Amino acid sequence: MKTDKKYSRKSIVDGKIYSVSQLVRFAKINNEFYFDPNLELEGRGTYCLDNQEQIDTLFKKHLLNKAFRQNIEESVYEKLRNEVNKWLSKKTIKELPM
């Protein structure tokens, strides 16, 4: 009898381990950075809990610099921030009861 594995990863904001289904991913592919909410992109990735507080802390403290061990330009942070905000707004609209 084969059972499915429950994958877990550590959030870079608080250092706690969560199920992958509760996290969003940021990926680095060929020195370019992407927001990967569906966990589909290849390359080096880092994870953050998918709530507004942790995402705000991630961008405020520039934690992606530490996770990817390099300085990331402010324009890249702004691009990622806009993508995350669009994704969060779509997510909250889907969760509203109708």
FIKE-55259 format. One record per residue: x, y, z of N, C-alpha, C, O in turn. Coordinates in steps of 0.02 Angstrom, whole numbers, always signed. Example, Ala and Ser with C-alpha at 12.3 -4.5 7.8 and 13.67 -1.06 7.14 Angstrom:
2
FIDO    n_px    n_py    n_pz   ca_px   ca_py   ca_pz    c_px    c_py    c_pz    o_px    o_py    o_pz
FIDO    +660    -284    +390    +615    -225    +390    +660    -165    +390    +712    -166    +423
FIDO    +642    -112    +354    +684     -53    +357    +645      +2    +394    +670     +57    +402
***
This chain:
98
FIDO    n_px    n_py    n_pz   ca_px   ca_py   ca_pz    c_px    c_py    c_pz    o_px    o_py    o_pz
FIDO     +42     -59      +0      +0      +0      +0     +45     +62      +0     +85     +72     +45
FIDO     +37    +103     -51     +78    +162     -58     +38    +223     -35     -20    +232     -53
FIDO     +71    +265      +5     +37    +325     +29     +71    +386      -1    +131    +385     -15
FIDO     +33    +439     -11     +61    +501     -37    +102    +536     +17     +83    +537     +75
FIDO    +157    +564      -4    +199    +601     +43    +170    +670     +54    +142    +701      +9
FIDO    +177    +695    +115    +157    +763    +131    +221    +805    +133    +260    +800    +180
FIDO    +230    +846     +82    +290    +886     +78    +283    +948    +121    +230    +978    +126
FIDO    +338    +967    +153    +339   +1027    +194    +403   +1065    +180    +454   +1037    +162
FIDO    +399   +1131    +190    +456   +1175    +179    +456   +1228    +234    +406   +1239    +268
FIDO    +514   +1259    +242    +522   +1311    +293    +509   +1380    +263    +534   +1397    +209
FIDO    +469   +1420    +298    +456   +1488    +278    +517   +1531    +294    +546   +1525    +348
FIDO    +537   +1574    +248    +596   +1616    +260    +581   +1674    +307    +627   +1707    +331
FIDO    +517   +1687    +320    +500   +1744    +363    +506   +1726    +436    +539   +1761    +474
FIDO    +474   +1671    +457    +475   +1653    +528    +515   +1590    +544    +524   +1574    +602
FIDO    +539   +1555    +493    +580   +1496    +504    +543   +1435    +526    +574   +1385    +545
FIDO    +476   +1436    +523    +436   +1378    +542    +422   +1335    +481    +422   +1359    +424
FIDO    +409   +1271    +493    +396   +1224    +439    +320   +1218    +429    +282   +1208    +476
FIDO    +299   +1224    +365    +229   +1220    +347    +221   +1171    +289    +269   +1154    +255
FIDO    +160   +1148    +279    +143   +1108    +221    +151   +1151    +158    +137   +1211    +160
FIDO    +171   +1121    +103    +182   +1159     +42    +117   +1191     +18    +119   +1243     -16
FIDO     +60   +1163     +34      -4   +1191     +13     -19   +1258     +46     -60   +1296     +21
FIDO     +15   +1273    +102      +4   +1337    +137     +54   +1391    +116     +50   +1447    +140
FIDO    +100   +1374     +72    +155   +1419     +56    +151   +1444     -16    +120   +1412     -59
FIDO    +182   +1501     -28    +194   +1525     -96    +269   +1523    -109    +309   +1526     -62
FIDO    +287   +1518    -172    +357   +1507    -189    +384   +1565    -232    +348   +1592    -273
FIDO    +446   +1581    -220    +482   +1628    -262    +540   +1589    -292    +577   +1555    -257
FIDO    +547   +1593    -358    +597   +1552    -393    +650   +1596    -426    +637   +1652    -446
FIDO    +710   +1568    -430    +766   +1601    -465    +788   +1555    -521    +810   +1499    -509
FIDO    +781   +1580    -583    +800   +1541    -641    +845   +1585    -684    +824   +1637    -708
FIDO    +907   +1564    -693    +956   +1601    -734    +962   +1675    -713    +960   +1720    -754
FIDO    +969   +1685    -648    +976   +1752    -618    +916   +1798    -628    +923   +1859    -624
FIDO    +858   +1770    -642    +796   +1807    -645    +750   +1779    -592    +751   +1720    -577
FIDO    +708   +1823    -563    +666   +1804    -507    +593   +1805    -527    +570   +1850    -562
FIDO    +556   +1754    -504    +486   +1746    -522    +445   +1730    -461    +469   +1698    -414
FIDO    +382   +1751    -462    +334   +1731    -411    +300   +1669    -438    +275   +1668    -494
FIDO    +299   +1616    -398    +275   +1550    -420    +223   +1523    -372    +238   +1477    -333
FIDO    +161   +1549    -373    +111   +1526    -324     +87   +1455    -336     +63   +1422    -290
FIDO     +94   +1429    -398     +70   +1361    -413    +125   +1309    -406    +113   +1250    -419
FIDO    +184   +1329    -385    +240   +1283    -372    +259   +1243    -434    +274   +1183    -429
FIDO    +258   +1275    -493    +270   +1240    -555    +339   +1253    -586    +364   +1212    -624
FIDO    +370   +1309    -569    +433   +1327    -601    +491   +1286    -572    +490   +1267    -514
FIDO    +540   +1274    -615    +600   +1240    -592    +649   +1292    -566    +635   +1352    -567
FIDO    +706   +1269    -543    +757   +1315    -518    +756   +1320    -442    +715   +1289    -409
FIDO    +802   +1359    -416    +807   +1368    -344    +746   +1408    -320    +727   +1457    -350
FIDO    +717   +1385    -265    +658   +1418    -239    +661   +1430    -165    +699   +1398    -129
FIDO    +621   +1477    -143    +613   +1491     -72    +539   +1503     -59    +502   +1522    -104
FIDO    +518   +1491      +3    +448   +1489     +19    +429   +1539     +73    +470   +1557    +115
FIDO    +366   +1561     +70    +338   +1607    +119    +265   +1588    +130    +231   +1568     +83
FIDO    +242   +1594    +192    +172   +1579    +207    +127   +1627    +168    +144   +1685    +160
FIDO     +71   +1602    +143     +30   +1643     +99     -21   +1687    +136     -80   +1686    +119
FIDO      +2   +1724    +186     -41   +1774    +216     -10   +1843    +209     +51   +1849    +198
FIDO     -50   +1895    +214     -28   +1963    +200     +28   +1986    +246     +74   +2020    +224
FIDO     +24   +1968    +310     +75   +1991    +359    +144   +1965    +341    +192   +2004    +340
FIDO    +149   +1901    +326    +215   +1873    +310    +242   +1899    +244    +302   +1910    +237
FIDO    +198   +1909    +196    +220   +1935    +132    +245   +2007    +139    +294   +2026    +109
FIDO    +210   +2047    +180    +233   +2116    +193    +301   +2116    +226    +345   +2156    +208
FIDO    +311   +2071    +274    +376   +2066    +309    +431   +2045    +260    +487   +2071    +263
FIDO    +415   +1999    +216    +464   +1975    +167    +490   +2033    +124    +551   +2038    +113
FIDO    +445   +2076    +100    +466   +2131     +57    +496   +2189     +97    +542   +2222     +74
FIDO    +471   +2200    +157    +496   +2255    +199    +569   +2243    +220    +610   +2289    +219
FIDO    +585   +2182    +239    +652   +2165    +263    +698   +2139    +208    +755   +2121    +221
FIDO    +673   +2136    +146    +713   +2112     +89    +742   +2043    +103    +801   +2031     +94
FIDO    +699   +1997    +125    +722   +1930    +144    +742   +1887     +84    +776   +1836     +93
FIDO    +722   +1906     +24    +743   +1868     -35    +818   +1876     -46    +850   +1831     -74
FIDO    +847   +1932     -25    +919   +1941     -30    +956   +1887      +8   +1003   +1857     -17
FIDO    +933   +1874     +69    +965   +1823    +111    +952   +1753     +84    +998   +1711     +83
FIDO    +891   +1740     +62    +874   +1673     +39    +913   +1653     -24    +934   +1596     -31
FIDO    +921   +1701     -70    +956   +1686    -132   +1030   +1706    -130   +1066   +1697    -179
FIDO   +1052   +1732     -73   +1123   +1749     -62   +1151   +1798    -113   +1207   +1789    -138
FIDO   +1111   +1848    -129   +1134   +1902    -174   +1089   +1962    -166   +1032   +1956    -142
FIDO   +1114   +2020    -185   +1073   +2080    -181   +1027   +2083    -242   +1047   +2072    -299
FIDO    +964   +2096    -227    +913   +2099    -280    +892   +2172    -286    +880   +2206    -236
FIDO    +888   +2197    -348    +871   +2267    -360    +800   +2283    -337    +757   +2239    -334
FIDO    +791   +2346    -320    +725   +2369    -295    +672   +2361    -349    +614   +2347    -333
FIDO    +690   +2369    -413    +641   +2362    -467    +614   +2290    -470    +556   +2280    -486
FIDO    +657   +2242    -456    +636   +2172    -456    +588   +2160    -398    +538   +2124    -405
FIDO    +604   +2189    -340    +559   +2183    -282    +490   +2213    -298    +439   +2185    -279
FIDO    +489   +2270    -332    +426   +2302    -350    +386   +2258    -398    +325   +2252    -391
FIDO    +420   +2229    -447    +386   +2185    -495    +355   +2125    -458    +298   +2107    -471
FIDO    +394   +2094    -414    +369   +2036    -376    +311   +2057    -331    +262   +2021    -325
FIDO    +318   +2115    -299    +266   +2140    -254    +200   +2150    -292    +147   +2131    -267
FIDO    +203   +2178    -352    +143   +2188    -393    +111   +2121    -411     +50   +2114    -408
FIDO    +152   +2072    -430    +125   +2006    -447     +91   +1973    -387     +38   +1943    -393
FIDO    +122   +1980    -328     +94   +1950    -267     +29   +1984    -249     -19   +1951    -230
FIDO     +26   +2050    -255     -36   +2087    -239     -93   +2067    -286    -150   +2060    -263
FIDO     -78   +2059    -350    -130   +2036    -397    -155   +1966    -379    -215   +1953    -379
FIDO    -108   +1923    -362    -126   +1854    -343    -167   +1853    -279    -216   +1816    -274
FIDO    -148   +1893    -230    -185   +1896    -167    -256   +1923    -177    -303   +1898    -146
FIDO    -264   +1973    -220    -330   +2000    -232    -375   +1948    -267    -434   +1943    -251
FIDO    -347   +1910    -314    -386   +1857    -347    -404   +1803    -297    -460   +1776    -298
FIDO    -357   +1787    -253    -368   +1734    -203    -423   +1754    -154    -466   +1713    -137
FIDO    -423   +1817    -131    -474   +1839     -83    -543   +1843    -116    -594   +1831     -83
FIDO    -545   +1861    -180    -610   +1863    -215    -639   +1793    -221    -699   +1784    -212
FIDO    -597   +1742    -234    -621   +1673    -239    -645   +1647    -172    -691   +1606    -170
FIDO    -615   +1670    -117    -633   +1645     -51    -696   +1677     -22    -724   +1652     +27
FIDO    -718   +1733     -51    -777   +1766     -25    -839   +1723     -37    -848   +1697     -92
FIDO    -883   +1715     +13    -944   +1676      +3    -993   +1714     -40   -1000   +1775     -35
FIDO   -1027   +1677     -83   -1077   +1709    -127   -1145   +1680    -114   -1193   +1700    -147
***
